[in-house]
Amino acid sequence: MRKLLLTLFFCIAAGAQAQTTVIPLWPEGVPNAKANPGPEKLDGELISHVSQPTLTYYPAAPGRAARTAVIICPGGGYEFLAFDHEGRQYAQWLSRLGVAAFVLKYRLSDFGHPAPLQDVLRALRTVRAHAADYSVAPDRIGVMGSSAGGHLAASAATMFDDPAGRTGAALDAVSARPDFLLLMYPVITLMPPSAHAGSRHALLGANPAPDLVRRMSVETRVSAQTPPTFLVHSQDDGTVPVDNSILFFQALTRAHVPAEMHIFERGGHGMGMSAGHGDASLWPQRAEEWLRDRKLIQ
């Protein structure tokens, strides 16, 4: 699969061998690269100090390919990436549904804005430009994100034409607009009273200009061009207030963008696909129904 594909390895998933591929996101060189970035850090499943962004590709399960792709943005407050339970596990679930999944390892607080936005938009452009290689349709590419990864996914869906997301590369000519969006307990606003202060600080620094805070509060960026969206949140989320999802849903409704939101009484924050959260643990079934209703899976 073209020289874009760098490293091939294998993992065991759902009792079967699944082939995955790691794709360098900036083979020509990372924009605004640091001279001595230091090593990437791995603490259990948590990845930090990312200086070489990548996509990890999980092909659709054989015989089930729906010609749909999803780029997954793990959460972690823009300080680290919960790469397993908000990345790999989602990818394996989507693969079983017939969806080609790509887990994004993006730059964090070491770089700050606009590096994460550049990375997610470059991921969309890369998958769209090579859609035939992955057996997906270029108009069936979505983004999924959890917590701060939800903020990044929603940024892609509302800021896909923002000049800050361009680097002057030839791929800038490829559309970076997602065709659909899945948001799990997302950070949406960076403004009080519902902001997740840690994400704002990590992304924008200690004393960001008020205008920048407003522009990066993605509920203010929704338009009729924002893609159809599926949202999940819990009322008892003590980390990212449920108002974040509500604000985004209201903005989507005002813009006449199709949206579906599931708010559960209990589920807390960061549940991923784990059991033990009552009805909130059933969100993958609701998401599967939404994807099927939109004819994104068979």
The 8 nearest C-alpha neighbors of each residue, nearest first, counted from 0:
[[1, 4, 132, 2, 3, 133, 129, 5],
 [2, 0, 3, 4, 132, 5, 129, 22],
 [1, 3, 4, 0, 5, 22, 26, 23],
 [4, 2, 1, 5, 22, 23, 0, 26],
 [5, 3, 22, 2, 1, 0, 6, 21],
 [4, 6, 22, 21, 3, 23, 7, 2],
 [7, 5, 21, 20, 4, 8, 22, 23],
 [8, 6, 20, 21, 19, 5, 9, 18],
 [7, 9, 19, 20, 6, 18, 10, 21],
 [10, 8, 18, 19, 17, 11, 16, 7],
 [11, 9, 17, 16, 12, 18, 8, 19],
 [10, 12, 16, 15, 17, 14, 13, 9],
 [13, 11, 14, 15, 17, 16, 10, 91],
 [14, 12, 15, 11, 91, 16, 17, 92],
 [13, 15, 12, 11, 16, 17, 10, 91],
 [16, 14, 12, 13, 11, 17, 10, 18],
 [15, 17, 11, 12, 10, 18, 14, 9],
 [18, 16, 10, 11, 12, 15, 9, 19],
 [17, 19, 9, 16, 10, 8, 57, 20],
 [20, 18, 57, 56, 9, 8, 17, 7],
 [19, 21, 7, 56, 55, 6, 22, 8],
 [22, 20, 55, 6, 54, 5, 56, 7],
 [21, 23, 4, 54, 53, 5, 24, 55],
 [24, 22, 53, 25, 26, 52, 54, 21],
 [23, 25, 53, 52, 26, 22, 54, 122],
 [24, 26, 28, 29, 27, 23, 52, 51],
 [27, 25, 28, 23, 24, 3, 29, 22],
 [26, 28, 25, 29, 24, 168, 30, 23],
 [29, 27, 25, 26, 30, 32, 31, 24],
 [28, 30, 25, 32, 31, 51, 27, 26],
 [31, 29, 32, 28, 166, 25, 114, 117],
 [32, 30, 29, 33, 114, 110, 28, 34],
 [33, 31, 29, 30, 34, 50, 28, 36],
 [34, 32, 36, 35, 31, 50, 110, 29],
 [33, 35, 36, 32, 37, 31, 50, 29],
 [36, 34, 33, 37, 32, 38, 50, 39],
 [37, 35, 33, 34, 50, 38, 48, 32],
 [38, 36, 35, 39, 48, 50, 33, 40],
 [39, 37, 40, 36, 48, 49, 50, 35],
 [38, 40, 48, 49, 47, 37, 41, 50],
 [41, 39, 47, 46, 48, 38, 42, 49],
 [40, 42, 46, 45, 43, 47, 44, 39],
 [43, 41, 45, 44, 46, 40, 47, 79],
 [44, 42, 45, 41, 46, 83, 81, 82],
 [43, 45, 83, 82, 42, 81, 46, 41],
 [46, 44, 81, 42, 80, 43, 41, 79],
 [45, 47, 41, 80, 79, 40, 42, 44],
 [46, 48, 79, 40, 49, 39, 80, 78],
 [49, 47, 39, 40, 50, 109, 107, 38],
 [50, 48, 106, 39, 47, 51, 52, 107],
 [49, 51, 106, 52, 48, 36, 39, 32],
 [52, 50, 49, 53, 29, 23, 106, 24],
 [53, 51, 105, 104, 24, 50, 106, 23],
 [54, 52, 23, 24, 104, 22, 103, 51],
 [53, 55, 103, 22, 102, 101, 21, 56],
 [56, 54, 21, 102, 101, 20, 22, 53],
 [55, 57, 101, 20, 19, 100, 54, 21],
 [56, 58, 19, 100, 99, 101, 90, 94],
 [59, 57, 99, 94, 56, 60, 100, 19],
 [58, 60, 94, 99, 97, 98, 64, 61],
 [59, 61, 94, 95, 97, 63, 62, 58],
 [62, 60, 63, 59, 64, 97, 58, 95],
 [61, 63, 64, 60, 97, 59, 65, 95],
 [64, 62, 97, 61, 60, 65, 59, 96],
 [63, 65, 97, 59, 66, 62, 98, 60],
 [64, 66, 296, 97, 67, 98, 297, 63],
 [67, 65, 135, 136, 64, 134, 68, 98],
 [68, 66, 139, 98, 65, 135, 140, 295],
 [67, 69, 99, 140, 98, 100, 141, 135],
 [70, 68, 141, 100, 142, 140, 71, 101],
 [69, 71, 101, 142, 102, 100, 143, 141],
 [72, 70, 102, 143, 144, 103, 142, 101],
 [71, 73, 144, 148, 103, 143, 102, 74],
 [74, 72, 85, 148, 86, 81, 80, 145],
 [75, 73, 148, 147, 145, 146, 80, 81],
 [74, 76, 79, 80, 77, 78, 81, 147],
 [75, 77, 198, 147, 78, 74, 197, 79],
 [76, 78, 107, 75, 201, 108, 198, 79],
 [79, 77, 76, 108, 107, 75, 201, 47],
 [80, 78, 47, 75, 46, 77, 45, 81],
 [79, 81, 75, 46, 82, 45, 74, 73],
 [82, 80, 45, 73, 85, 74, 83, 75],
 [81, 83, 86, 80, 85, 73, 44, 45],
 [84, 82, 87, 86, 85, 44, 81, 88],
 [83, 85, 88, 86, 271, 81, 82, 87],
 [86, 84, 73, 271, 83, 81, 82, 89],
 [85, 87, 82, 83, 73, 89, 88, 84],
 [86, 88, 83, 90, 89, 91, 84, 82],
 [89, 87, 91, 90, 84, 86, 83, 92],
 [88, 90, 92, 86, 87, 91, 93, 85],
 [91, 89, 87, 93, 100, 88, 92, 94],
 [90, 92, 94, 88, 93, 89, 87, 95],
 [93, 91, 89, 95, 90, 94, 88, 96],
 [92, 94, 96, 90, 98, 95, 91, 89],
 [95, 93, 59, 98, 91, 97, 96, 60],
 [94, 96, 92, 60, 93, 97, 91, 59],
 [97, 95, 93, 94, 98, 92, 296, 63],
 [96, 98, 64, 59, 63, 94, 65, 60],
 [99, 97, 59, 94, 93, 67, 68, 96],
 [98, 100, 59, 68, 58, 94, 57, 67],
 [101, 99, 69, 57, 90, 68, 56, 70],
 [100, 102, 56, 70, 55, 54, 71, 57],
 [103, 101, 71, 55, 54, 86, 70, 72],
 [104, 102, 54, 72, 71, 105, 53, 101],
 [103, 105, 52, 53, 54, 102, 106, 49],
 [106, 104, 52, 115, 103, 118, 107, 49],
 [105, 107, 49, 115, 114, 50, 52, 110],
 [106, 108, 77, 109, 78, 110, 111, 105],
 [107, 109, 111, 201, 110, 78, 202, 77],
 [108, 110, 107, 111, 48, 106, 49, 78],
 [111, 109, 108, 107, 114, 106, 112, 113],
 [112, 110, 108, 202, 107, 114, 109, 203],
 [113, 111, 114, 202, 203, 115, 110, 116],
 [112, 114, 116, 115, 163, 117, 111, 164],
 [113, 115, 117, 112, 116, 111, 106, 110],
 [116, 114, 118, 106, 117, 113, 105, 119],
 [117, 115, 113, 119, 118, 114, 164, 120],
 [116, 118, 164, 114, 120, 115, 119, 121],
 [119, 117, 115, 121, 116, 120, 105, 122],
 [118, 120, 122, 116, 121, 117, 115, 123],
 [121, 119, 123, 122, 117, 175, 118, 116],
 [120, 122, 124, 118, 119, 123, 117, 125],
 [123, 121, 119, 125, 120, 124, 118, 126],
 [124, 122, 120, 175, 126, 125, 121, 127],
 [123, 125, 121, 127, 175, 122, 173, 126],
 [126, 124, 122, 128, 123, 127, 121, 129],
 [125, 127, 129, 123, 128, 130, 124, 122],
 [128, 126, 130, 137, 124, 129, 125, 123],
 [127, 129, 125, 126, 130, 124, 173, 137],
 [130, 128, 126, 132, 127, 131, 125, 133],
 [131, 129, 127, 135, 133, 132, 126, 137],
 [130, 132, 134, 133, 129, 135, 136, 128],
 [133, 131, 129, 130, 134, 0, 135, 1],
 [132, 134, 130, 131, 135, 129, 99, 58],
 [135, 133, 131, 132, 66, 130, 136, 64],
 [136, 134, 66, 130, 67, 133, 131, 68],
 [135, 137, 66, 139, 138, 130, 67, 134],
 [136, 138, 127, 139, 130, 140, 135, 128],
 [137, 139, 136, 140, 178, 127, 177, 67],
 [140, 138, 67, 136, 137, 178, 68, 141],
 [141, 139, 68, 178, 69, 177, 138, 67],
 [140, 142, 179, 69, 177, 178, 180, 68],
 [143, 141, 70, 180, 69, 152, 71, 177],
 [144, 142, 181, 71, 182, 180, 152, 72],
 [143, 145, 149, 148, 72, 182, 152, 71],
 [144, 146, 149, 183, 148, 74, 185, 73],
 [145, 147, 185, 149, 74, 186, 148, 184],
 [148, 146, 74, 150, 76, 149, 186, 75],
 [149, 147, 74, 144, 72, 145, 151, 73],
 [150, 148, 144, 185, 145, 152, 146, 147],
 [149, 151, 147, 186, 153, 187, 148, 152],
 [150, 152, 154, 148, 149, 153, 155, 147],
 [151, 153, 149, 155, 154, 144, 150, 142],
 [152, 154, 156, 150, 155, 151, 149, 157],
 [155, 153, 151, 157, 152, 156, 158, 150],
 [154, 156, 159, 152, 158, 153, 157, 120],
 [155, 157, 153, 154, 225, 177, 158, 159],
 [156, 158, 154, 220, 221, 155, 225, 159],
 [159, 157, 161, 155, 154, 160, 156, 220],
 [158, 160, 155, 176, 175, 161, 157, 156],
 [161, 159, 158, 162, 164, 175, 176, 157],
 [160, 162, 158, 163, 164, 159, 165, 157],
 [163, 161, 164, 165, 160, 166, 158, 159],
 [164, 162, 161, 165, 113, 117, 116, 166],
 [163, 165, 117, 162, 161, 116, 120, 166],
 [166, 164, 162, 163, 167, 171, 117, 161],
 [165, 167, 168, 164, 30, 171, 117, 163],
 [166, 168, 165, 171, 169, 170, 172, 30],
 [169, 167, 170, 166, 171, 165, 172, 27],
 [168, 170, 171, 172, 167, 173, 166, 165],
 [171, 169, 172, 168, 173, 124, 125, 121],
 [170, 172, 169, 173, 168, 165, 167, 166],
 [171, 173, 170, 169, 174, 168, 124, 175],
 [174, 172, 171, 170, 124, 175, 128, 127],
 [173, 175, 176, 124, 172, 171, 127, 159],
 [176, 174, 124, 123, 159, 120, 177, 173],
 [175, 177, 159, 174, 156, 178, 155, 123],
 [178, 176, 141, 179, 140, 156, 175, 142],
 [177, 179, 141, 140, 226, 139, 138, 176],
 [180, 178, 141, 226, 227, 177, 228, 142],
 [179, 181, 228, 142, 141, 143, 229, 227],
 [182, 180, 143, 229, 228, 230, 142, 144],
 [183, 181, 230, 144, 149, 143, 185, 145],
 [182, 184, 145, 231, 185, 230, 144, 232],
 [185, 183, 232, 146, 231, 145, 182, 186],
 [186, 184, 146, 149, 183, 145, 182, 150],
 [185, 187, 150, 146, 147, 149, 243, 188],
 [188, 186, 243, 150, 217, 185, 216, 218],
 [187, 189, 216, 194, 190, 243, 217, 186],
 [188, 190, 194, 216, 199, 212, 195, 187],
 [189, 191, 194, 188, 192, 212, 193, 213],
 [192, 190, 193, 194, 189, 188, 195, 196],
 [191, 193, 194, 190, 189, 195, 188, 240],
 [194, 192, 191, 240, 242, 243, 190, 195],
 [195, 193, 189, 190, 191, 188, 196, 192],
 [194, 196, 197, 198, 239, 189, 199, 186],
 [195, 197, 199, 198, 194, 200, 189, 190],
 [198, 196, 200, 199, 195, 201, 76, 77],
 [197, 199, 76, 201, 200, 196, 195, 77],
 [200, 198, 196, 202, 197, 201, 203, 189],
 [199, 201, 204, 197, 205, 203, 198, 202],
 [202, 200, 108, 198, 199, 77, 204, 203],
 [201, 203, 111, 199, 112, 200, 108, 198],
 [204, 202, 200, 199, 207, 201, 112, 111],
 [205, 203, 200, 201, 206, 207, 202, 199],
 [204, 206, 200, 207, 203, 201, 199, 202],
 [205, 207, 204, 208, 203, 200, 209, 212],
 [208, 206, 203, 204, 205, 209, 212, 211],
 [207, 209, 211, 210, 212, 206, 213, 203],
 [210, 208, 212, 211, 213, 207, 214, 206],
 [209, 211, 213, 208, 212, 214, 207, 215],
 [212, 210, 214, 208, 213, 209, 215, 207],
 [213, 211, 209, 215, 210, 214, 189, 216],
 [212, 214, 216, 210, 211, 215, 209, 190],
 [215, 213, 211, 216, 212, 210, 219, 217],
 [214, 216, 212, 213, 217, 211, 189, 188],
 [217, 215, 188, 189, 213, 214, 218, 219],
 [216, 218, 220, 219, 215, 187, 154, 188],
 [217, 219, 247, 220, 216, 221, 250, 246],
 [218, 220, 217, 221, 216, 214, 213, 250],
 [221, 219, 217, 218, 157, 222, 158, 214],
 [222, 220, 157, 218, 219, 225, 250, 251],
 [223, 221, 224, 225, 254, 220, 157, 251],
 [222, 224, 254, 225, 256, 255, 221, 226],
 [225, 223, 222, 226, 157, 221, 256, 156],
 [224, 226, 222, 223, 156, 157, 221, 256],
 [225, 227, 179, 178, 224, 228, 156, 180],
 [228, 226, 257, 179, 258, 256, 180, 225],
 [227, 229, 180, 258, 181, 179, 226, 259],
 [228, 230, 181, 259, 258, 260, 182, 180],
 [231, 229, 260, 182, 183, 181, 261, 259],
 [230, 232, 261, 183, 184, 260, 262, 182],
 [231, 233, 184, 262, 241, 183, 263, 261],
 [234, 232, 263, 262, 266, 236, 235, 265],
 [233, 235, 264, 236, 241, 263, 265, 262],
 [234, 236, 233, 267, 265, 237, 264, 266],
 [237, 235, 267, 268, 233, 234, 238, 240],
 [236, 238, 235, 239, 240, 267, 268, 234],
 [239, 237, 236, 240, 268, 195, 267, 269],
 [238, 240, 195, 236, 237, 186, 241, 184],
 [241, 239, 242, 236, 243, 193, 238, 237],
 [240, 242, 243, 234, 244, 232, 233, 239],
 [243, 241, 245, 240, 244, 246, 193, 239],
 [244, 242, 187, 241, 246, 245, 240, 186],
 [243, 245, 247, 246, 242, 241, 248, 185],
 [244, 246, 242, 248, 243, 247, 249, 241],
 [247, 245, 249, 243, 244, 248, 242, 250],
 [246, 248, 218, 250, 244, 249, 245, 251],
 [247, 249, 251, 245, 250, 246, 244, 252],
 [250, 248, 252, 246, 247, 251, 245, 253],
 [249, 251, 247, 253, 252, 248, 218, 246],
 [252, 250, 256, 248, 254, 249, 253, 255],
 [251, 253, 255, 249, 254, 250, 256, 248],
 [252, 254, 250, 255, 251, 249, 256, 248],
 [253, 255, 251, 223, 252, 256, 222, 250],
 [256, 254, 252, 253, 251, 257, 223, 222],
 [255, 257, 251, 254, 252, 227, 223, 258],
 [258, 256, 227, 255, 228, 259, 251, 252],
 [259, 257, 228, 227, 229, 256, 260, 248],
 [258, 260, 229, 230, 228, 261, 257, 248],
 [259, 261, 230, 229, 231, 262, 258, 248],
 [262, 260, 231, 230, 263, 232, 259, 282],
 [263, 261, 232, 233, 231, 260, 234, 264],
 [264, 262, 233, 265, 279, 234, 261, 232],
 [263, 265, 234, 233, 235, 262, 266, 279],
 [266, 264, 263, 235, 233, 267, 234, 276],
 [265, 267, 276, 233, 279, 268, 235, 263],
 [266, 268, 236, 235, 233, 265, 237, 269],
 [269, 267, 236, 270, 238, 266, 237, 184],
 [268, 270, 271, 267, 146, 184, 145, 85],
 [269, 271, 268, 273, 272, 266, 267, 276],
 [270, 272, 269, 85, 273, 84, 145, 89],
 [271, 273, 270, 274, 280, 84, 88, 89],
 [274, 272, 271, 270, 280, 275, 276, 84],
 [273, 275, 280, 276, 272, 277, 270, 281],
 [276, 274, 277, 273, 280, 266, 279, 278],
 [277, 275, 266, 280, 279, 274, 278, 265],
 [276, 278, 279, 275, 280, 265, 266, 274],
 [277, 279, 280, 281, 276, 263, 282, 265],
 [278, 280, 281, 277, 276, 266, 263, 282],
 [281, 279, 276, 278, 282, 274, 277, 273],
 [282, 280, 279, 278, 283, 284, 285, 277],
 [281, 283, 285, 284, 280, 279, 286, 231],
 [284, 282, 286, 285, 281, 287, 280, 272],
 [285, 283, 287, 282, 286, 281, 288, 289],
 [284, 286, 282, 288, 283, 287, 289, 281],
 [287, 285, 283, 289, 288, 284, 282, 290],
 [286, 288, 284, 290, 289, 285, 283, 291],
 [287, 289, 291, 285, 286, 290, 292, 284],
 [290, 288, 286, 292, 287, 291, 293, 285],
 [291, 289, 287, 295, 293, 288, 292, 296],
 [290, 292, 294, 296, 288, 293, 289, 295],
 [291, 293, 289, 294, 290, 288, 295, 296],
 [292, 294, 290, 291, 295, 289, 296, 288],
 [295, 293, 291, 292, 296, 290, 297, 289],
 [294, 296, 290, 293, 291, 67, 65, 297],
 [297, 295, 291, 65, 294, 290, 97, 96],
 [296, 65, 291, 294, 295, 63, 97, 96]]
